[in-house]
Amino acid sequence: MNTESKIAVIGLGYVGLPLARLFATKYPVVGFDINETRVKELQKGKDVTLEVDDDVLKAVLKTTVNDTVGLFCSSNIDDIKNCNIYVVTVPTPIDKNNRPDLTPLYKSSETVAKVLKKNDIVIYESTVYPGVTEDECVPILEKVSGLEFNVDFYAGYSPERINPGDKEHTVDKILKVTAGSTPEIGERIDKLYSSVITAGTHLAPTIKVAEAAKVIENSQRDINIAFVNELAKIFNLMNIDTHSVLEAAGTKWNFLPFKPGLVGGHCIGVDPYYLAQKAQEVGYHPEIILAGRRVNDGMGQYVASEVIKLMVKKDIKIKGAKILVLGITFKENCPDVRNTKAVDVITNLKSYDTDVTIFDPWAAKKEVMHEYALETTDSLPKEKFDAIVLTVAHKEFLNIDLKSVLQPNGVLYDVKGILDKTADARL
C-alpha cells in the first residue's frame, strides 16, 4: 500500500468523483469542490450524477482529513494544504460564440496555487487545446504561488475519458494517456495512474502531445457523426431509410458504425471548437472540423422542421398543437443535461407557437429549470398529443405504449431510431 502520495482532486463532477473514488482505494485523497451542496451530498454517500454507486462511494469515505487511505470530501481549501499531488478535473465549456471558456480552469489553478509547495505536482485532466497547461495554467500557478515551474513544482496532463452513464467502461477500465513536464515527472505520473487503472496507461512524450491526442478523439467522432447526419438529410429527401442503409453498409468489415443523431454533451459538442480555436490562432482555418460542427449544431432545427412538415401533411393545426418531447438529457440513461441538443429541438418547436411538454425520468427538474428555464415531468402525461418526438433513447421509453398518448392522426418522430417501423419518421 502506497501512502507517500497524498492526492487532492479538484472538481467532483462526472469526471472528478469517479477518479477520486478510484484513487481512494490506494491513497489518501481529498475531493475538493466549491459547490457546498454537492460536497454535503457526497459526505452522506450520495452521488446525484449516478456515476458512482452509493455503496461503492461509502466504502471509501472517511469523516476526517488524515493520511489514511480513503476519500474525504470538502469545500474548505485548508483541507488540501497537506496534499502533494493536485488533479484538476473542472469543466472546460464554450461561450455563446462557441469560443473556449477557460474560466473554471483559471480559477481552479488559482485555488491550487494558494496551497502549492515545493516538489508538488499539478495534473490537469480537463479537455483543452494544445498548450493550455503550460502556456495558460502554469503561469497562474507561478504567479500566485511564487514558485518556479520545473524547479519548485511540476505539471502533468492526463486527459479524462469518462463516458457518462456507462457502467461498463468505467474510469479504471479505460486506458489512460499520461504526460509530465519533465521525463522524470512523466514517469512518476504514469506510475501513479497505472497503480489504479487496470486497463493500462500510455505515456506521451510531452504534455502538448497528450492535450492534442485528447482533443482530436472527440473531434474525429464529431466529424463522423456529421457525415451520417448529412446522409440522413439526403436519404430523407429520397425516401430511403438511413438506418437500413447503414445496416447494409455495415456488413463491410471496415465500415465505421456511426448513427445519425443530436450531438451534445460536454465533450463531442465542445472539443472541436477548442481545436478550431487553436488552429485559427496559429494561422490555419479548419474547414472540415467546423463544417462538421455546423452540420451537427443544425440538427435540432432540422428535426423540429421535419416534425412540423409531417404535422402539416396530416392537416394538424400547428399553432397551439400539443407536442410531447421524450428526453432532455444529452444522452440515454444518464442525468447529465449539459449542452444537450434536445433543447434545440424544443426551442425550435416552440418557435412555431406549439405547446411542448418534456418528459424525462432521468433529468433533475431543478437543474433543467436552472440551465434552460424549462419545466419537465418525470412521469408520462395522461393527455393526448398531436405529436411525439423521441430525442433520447432512455430505456424507460422502450416500454411505453406511445400510441396511448398520441392522437389517432398524430405524428411520431424517432430521432434515435429505436422504435423500428412504428414511427412516422426517424432521423
PyMOL commands that set and color helices and strands:
alter all, ss='L'
color gray80, all
select helices_A, chain A and resi 16-23+36-43+54-60+77-80+103-113+132-145+171-173+183-194+207-237+242-249+271-281+287-297+299-313+342-350+365-372+395-399+402-405+420-422
alter helices_A, ss='H'
color red, helices_A
select strands_A, chain A and resi 7-10+28-32+70-74+85-88+121-124+154-157+176-180+201-203+322-326+355-359+385-390+406-414+425-426
alter strands_A, ss='S'
color yellow, strands_A
deselect
rebuild
show_as cartoon
